[in-house]
Amino acid sequence: MNPQIDNLLHENRKFPPSDAFVSQALATAALYDEAKADRLEFWANQARELHWDTPFTQTLDWSNPPFAKWFDDGTLNVAYNCLDRHVEAGNGDRVAFHWEGEQGDSRSVTYAELTAEVKRAANVLSGLGIGQGDRVAIYLPMIPEAVVAMLAVARLGAVHSVIFGGFSADSIRSRVDDASAKLVITADGGWRKGKVSALKPAVDAALEARGDLGPQETVTNVLVVKRGENQVDWTDRDLWWHEEMAKADAEHEAQPFPAENPLFILYTSGTTGKPKGILHTSGGYLTQSAFTHKVVFDLKPESDVYWCTADIGWITGHSYVVYGPLANGTTQVLYEGTPDTPHPGRWWEIIEKYKVTTFYTAPTAIRSFMKLGRKIPKKFDLSSIRLLGSVGEPINPEAWMWYRKVIGAKAAPIVDTWWQTETGAMMISALPGVTETKPGSAQVPIPGISIDVVDDDGVHVGTGNGGLLVVTEPWPSMLRGIWGDPERYQETYWDKFGDKYFAGDGARLDDDGDIWLLGRVDDVMNVSGHRLSTAEIESALVAHPFTAEAAVVGAADETTGQAVVAFVIIKESMLEESAAVEDIAAVLRSHVGEQIGPIARPRDVFVVNELPKTRSGKIMRRLLRDVAEGRDVGDTTTLADTTVMQIITGQVSAK
């Protein structure tokens, strides 16, 4: 048998749901029983919560694996399900979005107003020749027009490709080219960290660089939202959003489209250097994103104010800012800027202002707040919060506990969710009111989802062991392929095990059978024959009182094959105390040895001021591996602060 990922770090704290939460929770244990009794009928019942113009008669067609079809003979309109039906039900006056600009400008948009805007935008796009199946690239900041643009594209049965508003001209060009986009929707600029970040110039550069492509040139117009008021160049293909909207007809009737009509392409990085265009379709995706949003967040649309901090350029923004919440008639917060602008308490100020009840963010953000200390959130009234969520990467137990104590007042349940761009919606999560939660554990598959942890031969590892995370049965929101490359889809996700979807993540099963994510398998290190997870060692480091954040990589080592190298940030509140320690690195190395074992003790520990992160908050461990192995640092253009790696390299070289 091939070696499993060593399971070394243990966490024993448990938090049962409070009686008060259980008494009002939407989810019950019966959901699991229902899904287990008849999985396909369970999903059919969830799908029937949507409005279908033509009801489906077949739930799943798995006759050509791994290419699934869900609810294939049914028809619906995704935008109608997110908008019109709520207005027709008498909820048009309910606020859809409380939008907050970074500069403090704000507006609240009701469902009736959002529906009206999407109808006008659909007419604008239709007038520009956009129809079913056409691709539209969207490159916008976090403003209401971004949501309007996505829903207008969906209303027409077209396909959107949202590009994160911090990507370069090269990234825009590759995505526009791959999707053969017909239209680009962008803005002059958007506010970020107290100043305008220009967007249209990057689009101009991307399209100018495509000038030699001849017949491959597909973009006929660029629609520009005025937000930053920055000076931009203008061409014949450019149109102002506000001018076109002012001329557009106010009425637009949503037409039904097949459940398998493509809804969006979202590009994610690939090992070959060419981004993978992950394709999602309509009926199955909306079913699972709406269902999981409702039960995981215990949604009460009449009273909850929900805030997911993700940018719409990522899958979390698609599923849990736009489609899931709006399908459920949710009132939510949409924020344009960064967490620390104009002051480090900005997020908590917004929670106080809008009385946010449900807050969903990333572990990287939580650890950044830990570094600054609890004094900042304690200045604000966070008593409205009743539920907290985590997404993006495994959350270490100490960050989980800080989140619970400081933000959740030791009472709000935490749902630690695992899913991917490829899965479309949540796959693993506690259900509040049902699950006894454990700090750092994603815990259990969503009802109707089949998950396993296996070794390299595809054999179940059993409780108490680590291995590879796989999905063993098709699910409604699963990707339908990689745009234009079915062979790559098969090879990337299905070839390893044949009949199982391989997520690329490591995981372990604790003695209760609950799931703990160990990070990407690419980040698993082989130290003296032991396969160690970077996530577990990072958790041990952050458990030390000195440490706010940590990133661990494996570096080549002549003796052990690979050695553990750690980069840590010290908490601001502990700077004086840590400065008095003669050798912080030795203290932290010893701490890891005590927490996990001698095999996991880092060879090197570097204390740094910041870690290299993308603008979405993801730590770029690849760059840290370059430093640890003495190589020239690779491409840093996607970092939020490109100077970080220069500083880290200098610190390491000086040691």
Residue pairs with C-beta under 8 A, 6 or more apart in sequence:
1 455
1 457
1 459
2 455
2 456
2 457
3 455
3 456
3 529
3 531
4 455
4 461
4 465
4 466
4 467
4 531
5 466
5 467
5 468
5 506
5 508
5 518
5 524
5 531
5 532
5 533
6 466
6 530
6 531
6 532
6 533
6 599
7 464
7 465
7 466
7 508
8 532
8 536
8 596
8 597
8 599
8 600
9 536
9 537
9 539
9 540
9 595
9 596
11 397
11 438
11 439
11 440
11 441
13 397
13 401
13 438
13 439
14 436
14 437
14 438
15 404
15 413
15 436
15 437
15 438
15 439
16 436
17 25
17 413
17 432
17 433
17 434
17 435
17 436
17 437
18 411
21 298
21 386
21 413
21 432
21 433
22 433
22 434
24 433
25 298
25 431
25 432
25 433
25 434
26 294
26 295
26 298
26 299
26 300
26 433
27 295
27 296
27 298
27 431
27 432
27 433
27 434
28 433
28 434
29 434
31 295
31 431
31 434
31 447
32 447
34 42
34 45
34 447
35 42
35 447
35 448
39 448
39 450
39 473
40 59
40 60
41 59
42 447
42 448
43 59
43 60
43 70
43 287
43 288
43 448
43 476
44 56
44 59
44 71
46 287
46 288
46 290
46 291
46 448
46 476
47 56
47 59
47 70
47 71
47 74
47 283
47 284
47 287
47 476
48 55
49 287
49 290
49 291
50 76
50 81
50 283
50 286
50 287
50 290
50 327
51 76
51 80
51 81
51 85
52 74
52 75
52 76
53 75
53 76
53 77
53 256
54 73
54 74
54 75
54 76
54 256
55 74
56 71
56 72
56 73
56 74
56 259
56 283
57 73
57 74
58 71
58 72
58 73
59 70
59 71
60 68
60 69
60 70
60 474
61 68
61 69
61 70
61 72
62 68
62 474
65 474
65 494
65 499
66 474
66 489
66 490
66 493
66 494
66 501
67 480
67 481
67 486
68 284
68 474
68 478
68 480
69 259
69 260
70 259
70 260
70 281
70 283
70 284
70 287
70 474
70 476
71 259
71 283
71 284
71 287
71 476
72 258
72 259
72 260
73 259
74 258
74 259
74 283
75 256
75 257
75 258
75 259
76 256
76 257
76 259
76 282
76 283
76 286
77 154
77 155
77 157
77 254
77 255
77 256
77 257
78 151
78 154
78 155
78 263
78 282
78 286
78 323
79 118
79 122
79 151
79 152
79 154
79 155
79 254
80 155
80 254
81 286
81 327
82 151
82 154
82 322
82 323
82 326
82 327
83 111
83 114
83 115
83 118
83 151
83 326
84 115
84 254
86 92
86 94
86 111
86 329
87 111
87 112
87 115
91 111
91 329
92 110
92 111
92 112
92 115
93 110
93 111
93 112
94 110
94 111
94 301
94 329
94 331
95 108
95 109
95 110
95 111
95 331
96 109
96 110
96 111
96 113
96 114
96 326
96 330
96 331
96 332
97 108
97 109
97 114
97 144
97 147
97 331
97 332
97 333
97 334
98 106
98 108
98 305
98 331
98 332
98 333
98 334
98 354
99 106
99 107
99 108
99 109
99 143
99 144
99 333
99 334
99 335
99 336
100 106
100 333
100 334
100 335
100 336
100 350
100 353
101 143
101 191
101 336
101 337
102 191
102 192
102 194
102 335
102 336
102 337
102 338
102 341
102 342
103 191
103 337
104 342
107 144
109 117
109 144
111 329
114 144
114 147
114 148
114 151
116 250
117 144
117 148
117 245
118 148
118 151
118 152
118 155
119 155
119 250
119 251
119 252
120 245
120 248
120 249
120 250
120 252
121 148
121 149
121 151
121 152
121 245
121 248
122 152
122 155
122 156
122 252
123 248
123 249
123 252
124 152
124 223
124 241
124 244
124 245
124 248
125 136
125 152
125 153
125 156
125 158
125 183
126 156
126 252
127 244
127 248
128 183
128 220
128 221
128 223
128 239
129 182
129 220
130 136
130 153
130 156
130 158
130 182
130 183
131 156
131 157
131 158
132 156
132 157
132 158
132 257
132 261
133 157
133 158
133 159
133 261
133 262
134 156
134 158
134 159
134 182
134 183
135 158
135 159
135 160
135 161
135 179
135 180
135 181
135 182
135 265
136 149
136 153
136 158
136 159
136 160
136 161
136 181
136 182
136 183
136 184
136 185
137 160
137 161
137 162
137 163
137 172
137 175
137 176
137 179
137 181
137 183
137 184
137 185
137 219
138 146
138 149
138 150
138 153
138 160
138 161
138 162
138 163
138 184
138 185
138 186
139 162
139 163
139 165
139 167
139 172
139 184
139 185
139 186
139 187
139 199
139 202
139 203
140 146
140 149
140 162
140 165
140 185
140 186
140 187
140 190
140 199
140 225
140 312
141 165
141 187
141 189
141 190
141 191
141 192
141 197
141 199
141 227
141 336
142 165
142 190
142 311
142 312
142 334
142 335
142 336
142 337
143 187
143 190
143 225
143 227
143 334
143 336
144 334
145 187
145 225
145 227
145 241
146 162
146 312
147 312
147 321
147 322
147 326
147 334
149 160
149 185
150 160
150 162
150 264
150 312
150 318
150 322
151 322
151 326
153 159
153 160
154 160
154 263
154 264
154 282
155 252
155 254
157 255
157 257
157 261
159 179
159 262
159 263
159 264
159 265
160 263
160 264
160 265
161 175
161 176
161 179
161 181
161 264
161 265
161 266
161 267
161 277
162 264
162 266
162 312
162 313
162 317
162 318
163 171
163 172
163 175
163 267
163 313
164 311
164 313
164 314
164 615
164 616
165 190
165 197
165 199
165 311
165 313
166 197
166 313
166 614
166 615
166 638
166 640
167 202
167 313
167 638
168 202
168 637
168 638
169 202
169 203
169 205
169 206
169 209
170 206
170 209
171 275
171 638
172 202
172 203
172 206
173 206
173 207
173 209
173 210
174 274
174 275
175 181
175 267
175 275
175 277
176 184
176 206
176 207
176 210
176 218
176 219
177 210
177 213
177 216
178 267
178 275
178 277
178 483
178 484
179 265
179 277
179 483
180 216
180 218
181 218
181 219
182 218
182 219
182 220
183 219
183 220
183 221
183 222
183 223
184 203
184 207
184 219
184 221
184 222
184 223
185 222
185 223
185 225
185 241
186 199
186 200
186 203
186 222
186 223
186 224
186 225
187 199
187 200
187 224
187 225
187 226
187 227
187 228
188 198
188 199
188 200
188 224
188 225
188 226
188 227
188 228
188 229
188 230
188 232
189 196
189 197
189 198
189 199
189 200
189 227
189 228
189 229
189 230
189 232
190 196
190 197
190 199
190 227
190 228
190 336
191 197
191 227
191 228
191 336
191 337
192 337
192 338
192 341
193 337
193 338
193 340
193 341
194 341
194 342
196 228
196 229
196 230
197 228
198 228
198 230
198 232
199 228
200 222
200 224
200 232
200 233
201 232
201 233
203 222
204 232
204 233
204 235
207 219
207 222
210 216
210 217
210 219
211 217
219 237
220 237
221 237
221 238
221 239
222 235
222 237
222 238
222 239
223 239
223 240
223 241
223 244
224 232
224 238
224 239
224 240
224 241
225 241
225 242
226 240
226 241
226 242
257 282
258 282
258 283
259 281
259 282
259 283
259 284
260 281
260 282
260 283
260 480
261 281
261 282
262 279
262 280
262 281
262 282
262 480
263 280
263 281
263 282
263 285
263 286
264 279
264 280
264 318
265 277
265 278
265 279
265 280
265 483
266 277
266 278
266 280
266 314
266 315
266 318
266 421
267 275
267 276
267 277
267 278
268 275
268 276
268 278
268 421
268 422
269 275
269 276
270 276
270 492
276 482
276 485
276 488
276 492
277 482
277 483
277 484
277 485
278 315
278 421
278 422
278 479
278 482
278 483
279 479
279 480
279 481
279 482
279 483
280 424
280 477
280 479
280 480
281 480
283 476
284 475
284 476
284 477
284 478
285 319
285 323
285 424
285 425
285 476
285 477
286 323
286 327
287 476
287 477
288 424
288 425
288 426
288 475
288 476
288 477
289 319
289 320
289 323
289 324
289 327
289 424
289 425
289 477
290 323
290 324
290 327
290 328
291 425
292 324
292 425
292 426
292 429
292 446
293 299
293 319
293 320
293 324
293 325
293 327
293 328
293 330
294 324
294 328
295 431
295 446
295 447
296 389
296 415
296 417
296 426
296 429
296 431
296 432
296 446
297 304
297 306
297 358
297 360
297 387
297 389
297 415
297 432
298 358
298 387
298 432
298 433
299 306
299 328
299 330
299 358
301 328
301 329
301 330
301 331
303 357
304 330
304 331
304 357
304 358
305 331
305 332
305 333
305 354
305 355
305 356
305 357
305 358
305 384
306 325
306 330
306 331
306 332
306 333
306 356
306 357
306 358
306 360
307 332
307 333
307 335
307 350
307 351
307 354
307 356
307 358
307 359
307 360
308 316
308 317
308 320
308 321
308 325
308 332
308 360
308 361
308 389
309 335
309 339
309 347
309 359
309 360
309 361
309 362
309 365
310 316
310 317
310 320
310 321
310 360
310 361
310 362
310 391
310 616
311 317
311 615
311 616
312 318
312 321
312 322
313 616
314 421
314 616
315 419
315 420
315 421
315 424
316 360
316 391
316 392
319 424
319 425
319 477
320 360
320 391
321 332
321 334
324 425
325 332
333 350
333 354
333 356
335 347
335 350
337 346
338 346
339 346
339 347
339 365
339 368
339 369
340 346
343 349
344 372
344 376
345 376
345 377
345 379
345 380
348 376
348 377
348 379
348 380
348 382
349 380
350 356
351 359
351 380
351 382
351 384
351 385
352 380
352 381
352 382
352 384
355 384
356 384
356 385
357 384
357 385
357 386
357 387
358 385
358 386
358 387
358 388
358 389
359 385
359 387
359 388
359 389
359 407
360 388
360 389
360 390
360 391
361 389
361 390
361 391
362 390
362 391
362 392
362 393
362 616
362 617
363 390
363 392
363 393
363 394
363 395
363 396
363 399
364 392
364 393
364 549
364 613
364 617
364 618
364 619
365 617
366 390
366 395
366 399
366 402
366 403
367 396
367 399
367 542
367 548
367 549
368 548
368 549
369 376
369 377
369 402
370 398
370 399
370 402
370 548
370 549
370 571
371 548
371 549
371 569
371 571
371 572
372 572
373 571
373 572
373 573
374 402
374 406
377 406
377 407
378 406
382 407
382 409
383 409
385 407
385 408
385 409
385 412
386 412
387 412
387 413
387 415
387 432
388 403
388 404
388 407
388 408
388 412
388 413
388 414
388 415
389 414
389 415
389 416
389 417
390 400
390 403
390 414
390 415
390 416
390 417
391 417
391 419
392 616
392 617
392 618
393 517
393 519
393 535
393 618
394 440
394 442
394 516
394 517
394 518
394 519
394 535
394 539
395 403
395 416
395 440
396 440
396 535
396 538
396 539
396 542
396 543
397 439
397 440
397 539
397 543
398 439
398 539
398 542
398 543
399 542
400 414
400 416
400 439
400 440
401 439
403 414
404 410
404 412
404 414
404 439
408 414
413 430
413 432
413 433
413 437
414 430
414 437
415 429
415 430
415 431
415 432
415 437
416 429
416 430
416 437
416 440
416 441
416 442
416 443
417 426
417 428
417 429
417 442
418 426
418 427
418 428
418 429
418 442
418 505
418 515
418 517
419 425
419 426
419 427
419 428
420 427
420 503
421 479
422 478
422 479
422 493
422 503
423 471
423 475
423 477
423 478
423 479
423 503
424 477
424 478
424 479
425 476
425 477
426 446
427 445
427 446
427 449
427 451
427 471
427 475
428 442
428 443
428 444
428 445
428 446
428 449
428 451
428 515
428 517
429 442
429 443
429 444
429 446
430 437
430 442
430 443
430 444
431 444
435 443
435 444
437 443
438 510
438 514
440 516
440 539
441 510
441 514
441 515
441 516
442 515
442 516
442 517
443 514
443 515
444 514
444 515
445 451
445 515
448 475
449 471
449 473
449 475
450 471
450 472
450 473
450 475
451 469
451 470
451 471
451 472
451 515
452 460
452 469
452 470
452 472
452 500
453 460
453 461
453 465
453 466
453 467
453 468
453 469
453 470
453 507
453 508
453 509
453 515
454 460
454 461
454 467
454 468
454 470
454 497
454 500
455 461
455 467
455 468
456 467
456 468
458 470
458 497
458 500
461 467
461 508
461 509
462 509
463 509
463 510
463 511
463 512
463 513
464 508
464 509
464 510
464 511
465 508
465 509
466 506
466 507
466 508
466 509
466 518
466 531
466 533
467 506
467 507
467 508
468 502
468 503
468 505
468 506
468 507
468 521
469 502
469 503
469 505
469 506
469 507
469 515
469 517
470 497
470 500
470 501
470 502
470 503
471 478
471 500
471 501
471 503
472 499
472 500
472 501
478 501
479 489
479 493
481 489
482 488
482 489
482 492
493 501
493 502
494 500
494 501
494 502
496 502
504 520
504 521
504 522
505 517
505 518
505 519
505 520
505 521
506 517
506 518
506 519
506 520
506 521
506 524
506 533
507 515
507 516
507 517
507 518
508 515
508 516
508 518
509 515
509 516
510 516
517 535
518 524
518 533
518 534
518 535
518 536
519 533
519 534
519 535
523 533
523 534
523 535
523 553
523 554
523 621
524 531
524 532
524 533
524 534
524 554
525 531
525 532
525 534
525 553
525 554
525 562
525 564
526 532
526 554
526 561
526 562
527 554
527 560
527 561
527 562
527 563
527 564
527 599
527 600
528 560
528 561
528 599
529 561
530 599
532 564
532 599
532 600
534 551
534 552
534 553
534 554
534 621
536 596
536 600
537 550
537 552
537 564
537 566
537 592
537 596
537 600
537 602
538 550
538 551
538 552
538 566
540 591
540 592
540 595
540 596
540 600
541 547
541 550
541 552
541 566
541 568
541 588
541 591
541 592
542 548
542 549
542 550
543 591
543 595
544 587
544 588
544 591
545 571
545 574
546 568
546 570
546 571
546 574
546 577
546 578
546 581
546 584
546 587
546 588
547 568
547 569
547 570
547 571
547 588
548 569
548 570
548 571
548 572
549 568
549 569
549 611
550 566
550 567
550 568
550 569
551 566
551 567
551 568
551 611
551 619
551 621
551 624
552 564
552 565
552 566
552 567
552 602
552 621
553 565
553 567
553 621
553 624
553 625
553 628
554 562
554 563
554 564
554 565
554 625
555 562
555 563
555 565
555 603
555 604
555 625
555 628
555 629
556 562
556 563
556 629
557 563
557 603
563 602
563 603
563 604
564 592
564 600
564 601
564 602
564 603
565 602
565 603
565 604
565 605
565 606
565 624
565 628
566 588
566 592
566 602
566 604
566 605
566 606
567 605
567 606
567 608
567 611
567 624
567 648
568 588
568 605
568 606
568 607
568 608
569 607
569 608
569 609
569 610
569 611
570 578
570 584
570 607
578 584
581 587
584 605
584 607
585 604
585 605
585 606
585 607
588 602
588 605
589 601
589 602
589 605
590 601
592 600
592 601
592 602
593 600
593 601
604 628
604 655
606 648
606 651
606 652
606 655
607 651
608 647
608 648
608 651
609 647
610 641
610 644
610 647
611 619
611 624
611 644
612 619
612 620
612 623
612 624
612 636
612 639
612 644
612 645
612 648
613 619
613 620
613 639
613 640
613 641
613 644
614 620
614 638
614 639
614 640
615 638
615 639
615 640
620 636
620 638
620 639
622 634
623 633
623 634
623 636
623 639
623 645
624 648
626 632
626 633
626 634
627 633
627 645
627 648
627 649
627 652
628 652
633 645
633 649
636 642
636 645
639 645
